Amino acid sequence: MKLLEDRILKDGQVFPGNILKVDSFLNHQIDVELIGEMGKEIKRIYDGCGVNKILTIEASGIGIACITAQFFSCPVLFAKKTKTKNIAATVYKTKVKSFTHGTEYDVIVSKDFISEGDRVLIVDDFLAEGNALLGLIDLCRQAGAEVVGCAIAVEKGFQDGRKRVESQGVRVESLAIVESMSDNAVTFRR
Amino acid sequence: MKLLEDRILKDGQVFPGNILKVDSFLNHQIDVELIGEMGKEIKRIYDGCGVNKILTIEASGIGIACITAQFFSCPVLFAKKTKTKNIAATVYKTKVKSFTHGTEYDVIVSKDFISEGDRVLIVDDFLAEGNALLGLIDLCRQAGAEVVGCAIAVEKGFQDGRKRVESQGVRVESLAIVESMSDNAVTFRR
């Protein structure tokens, strides 16, 4: 999506360790007009797939998920990160490794809000190693829900995430795929 | 706001300890159509106040903030909860006590995204003791930004939050004010 790529080139910042900072418009400050265009594009891509629920993970996926859900006229469900040891029997739980922080955490969703028959679109801001997506897919499958696919804002195309998610039989669509990054030079795969 | 009050009566659940669960439509699963109507109402209330930025706190404020920001045509900034001890010089930091969890945590925003001249509307899902709002107000004031007011989805009118926030000279508007709760009987202040 050219609009997003152009914005990354204009306002994104590259830091050592393959870190791409887009916090001026995507995941700290949020440009809701840009996100609106991204939501429209995600709707175009997954139109006709029968999506009836959008699933994301707190916190930085929530904004994109909510605005995208407006185009699908469906609710958003956001999975919560938790450190609580005693998890209620009323939730589905999975483990996710954080690429950014090098830690592992539990992720939960209430059993009340996802079930067999749901056709779920997973939305998130970043795809790198794919750990968050794999966790969200696991939650859907525990619930017996169908994962229609994933819609990602920015994919790091030089990492393994897409391969790992696709090997689960799940479609992956990213609005911008970063091919390489170095000293503020970002190139995209098209 | 009758639409929200009716939804709370229909789908909200009361638990011991004055806990009102609205996680089927507000802060776990999110009904984006309802939030759209709430955003429209917040725009009506604060129209003409020159709001150029909406500030919220992760995670459950982000959805309401993003959808509301569409009506103001302004960006959202969400403050992050952090446990990192060494906070960069590039952020404003404050401490917030959690009413729900009985803990205290640091909350930060980047100095890049809030500054003198900003006219900030603070948006959040709940107002109880007001600790989150007071923290967000503190962040704005550290930055020299003007707090236009607060827009809250659900206020617990029997707790001290409003009084504490108003004593800072900040306007508080809530879309639903819970007067009392007991065994699934919720009454509103109108």
Interface residues (C-beta under 8 A of the other chain):
Chain A: D23 S24 F25 H28 Q29 I30 D31 V32 E33 I35 G36 E58 A59 I62 G63 A65 C66 I67 A69 Q70 S73 C74 P75 V76 L77 F78 K80 V109 S110 D112 F113
Chain B: D23 S24 F25 H28 Q29 I30 D31 V32 E33 I35 G36 E58 A59 I62 G63 A65 C66 I67 A69 Q70 S73 C74 P75 V76 L77 F78 K80 V109 S110 D112 F113
